[in-house]
Amino acid sequence: MSLVVPEDDLEPSGHEFLGLEPFTAYEAQARCGPPWSDWGAPLYFTTPEAAPEGLVDVWRVLNDTEPGRPCLLLWKELDPKLARGVVTSYNVAIPPAPDQAVPCCHARLPCTAPNASISASTHRGRTKPAILSLERTDLPPPQKVQAEAVSGGGLAVSWVAPGVEPRELLVEWAEEMGDPRTLPNWTRCPLEHNHILLPGKFQPEVPYQVRMYALYPRGFGAAPSIRVYVQEGVPSAGPEGLHAQSVSPTASVISWHEIPLRYCHGKLVNYTLYLESATGSLNTNQSVNASERSYWLSGLQPDTAYYLRMSGSTNVGEGPTSAVYVFHTPSSHWQTILGALFGLGLFFLLACIAGIIFRAQLLTLCHKVLPRWCWEKIPDPVHSLVLLQEVPKDTGSLVFSLAPKEPPITHIAIEAPASPNIKTPPSPGPSSSPGDPPPILSGYEKHFMPTPEEVMGLV
């Protein structure tokens, strides 16, 4: 900055400059006139320091994928215009530990820390702490975030503000294939804007990951990351891992691996398959969307060798093809045999199922039409329902219910007379003739005669 002091404001022995910036180097020269003389020897001086102003620009790197890698708290050097002196240290406070002085410009951060704060110290004081809240990560993020290249090799980011007004908006970017030890860049965005041109230099044909955050007093919300190129090129290699899986003598499924990112040099838009038969009867190509990893080839000839090549394309153009992959379609004989065996097996299975269904329906019909004794499975006459429920065909149910039944058996008690003490042979009865000899009773006959208890039914 150049400042000319009018002659009327100058004193004979010196001049006092007012309104100078703190801790700023200045150069002063003087000349006299008119006529004007040459400028005198320059005088260099620096204004004294003052208390720092503003806040430290703080951010973080969270480790979500690599176990064992610590999270980092990042910050930028305080702007000299805000420092207004020499920054002696940065004081970092991560609860529950007390604040400690650390050198610029990163420190280890516990991944479970709810928040962190940092302030810059000079000889004249300390800035207010800049607080970064990590309590929640599911708050509303910016919407419809887009990143695209602009003329001159820059990147522009646009967005739609979230429904809840955040405290700040922040854009983070880094090379996707860069050194993993390289820390990301970030910049804060004014809330009243909906687009920003990212500062810095960007390399052509290099992928960058851009992500936008909305910062709140109790956490932040992150939009999905975007891959973007400031300038695209054509791929330098084709897809790898080509493989053919035969599904029939005339069809095969072709699969492949994605072109490695370091060979893409731009955003892939499609793949191209080049197919040629060994007999020369087929020579064709087919375009496939870049998101696909397989393709169904039909209309092939059985028992034929085919040569397959693939390439990838970006918006700039098509890259080289891959190495030739040879595959052979199977013969159709085994397909016929397999189809016949499958058909026979299916026929027998359906026949068995039909037989089971027919048998079940036949049994149901027999139960309804035939007499019960034809299909009853219990042969015991005592428990047979046939004897208990069968009704003769020549009598109705009413006649059968009125059929005579045998009267119940009445038990009669018979008392036997007292047995006489016979000492003499009995006299002949009236049925005996006078000339018959008396009966001879011996002990042998008495042995077979029933006893009185047996006659009375007591034994």
C-alpha positions, 0 to 999 in steps of 0.5 A: 500500500502506498500513502502520500502525505500532503506537505501541509500535514508534515512537520519539520522533524517527523510525521505520525502515521495513524490507522496502521495495521497491528504487527505489519511491516511498513516502508517509509520514504521522504522527499522535498520540493518543489522542485521535488528531490529524489526519494530518501533512503527507505525506513523499515518498521513494524507495528506492535502486536495486538490481541488476536481476533477471529476463530481458528478454522477447525475440522476433523478426520473420522476413521470409519473403515480402518481399525487401529487408525486414529481420528484426527482433529485438524485446523488451519493456521490463523490468518495473519490479519486475525492473529495480529502477532506471532502465534505461540501455540494452539490450545486444544481441549477434548473433554474430559481432558483439560486443554493442552498446547500443541503445535500446528496443525493436527492432533489425535482425537478420540473417535468417541469424543462428543466435541473439541475446541481450539484457540490460538495464543499470541503474546497479547492474548488468546482467541475465542475457542472454536468449538466443533461438535461431534455429538451426532452425525445424523442431522439434516445434511445439504440436499442435491449437492452437485460438483462439476468442472469449470473452465480454467481447471476449477471445481464448482459445488452447488447445493440446496440448503437443508430444512433446518438452518445450520450454524455453518456449511462446509465442503471437504475434498481430497484426491481419491487415489492420493497418499492416504497420509495426505489430509483433506482440504476444506472450506466454509461456505456462506449460509446465504449462498448456494454455490462455491468455487473451490480454491486451489489447483486440481490435476487433470484426469485425477478423481477427487472426492467431494463431500458437503456437511451442515454443521450444527451446535450438537453435531453435523449432517453429511451428504453423500460423497461425489467423484468428480474430474476437472478434466477427463481422458480416455481409459488406459486399459480394458476390463479384467477378469473376463469369464463365460458361463454356458447356460445352454449350447446357444447362450452364455453369461459373460462377466467381468471386473470393473476397470481399476480406478487408476486406469479410468482417467474419467467417469466410465459411461459404458463398456463395449463387447467385441465378439468373434467366432472361430469360424468367422460366421459372427463378428459383432459388438455390443454396448453395455451400461457402465454399472453392469458387470455381466451380459447375456449372449444369445444366438450362439452356435453349439460346439463353437469357439468364440473370441471376446474382447472388451473396452471402456469409454468415458465422455471423452472417448473409448480406451483400448480393449482387454486381452482376448478371452476364448470360450467354447460353447457346449455340444447339444447332445448332452442337453438332449439327454438331460432334457429327456431324463428330466422329462421322464423324472417329471412324468414319474413324479406327476404319476405318483402324485396323481396316483396318491390323489386318485387313491384318496378319492377312491377311498372316499367314494367307497366309504360313501357307497359300499357297506361298512363291513367292506372297508372296516379295518377292525376284525373284532366282532365284539367291537365291530360297528357292523354288528352294532349298526348294520341294518338288514336290507329287508327291514327298515330302521323302525322294524329293526328297532322293534325286534324282540329281544331276549328277556334278561336272565333272572338269578334264583337262589336254590337252598339244598336240604340238609343231607341225612345221615344214612346208615342203612341202605335205602328202601327201593323207591316206587319206581323200583320193582319188588324183584330189583336188588337194592343199589350198591353204593361204595366210596368210589361212586361218592367220589364222583357225586356233587357235593351240597356246596356244588349243588348250591352253586357256592363253589 
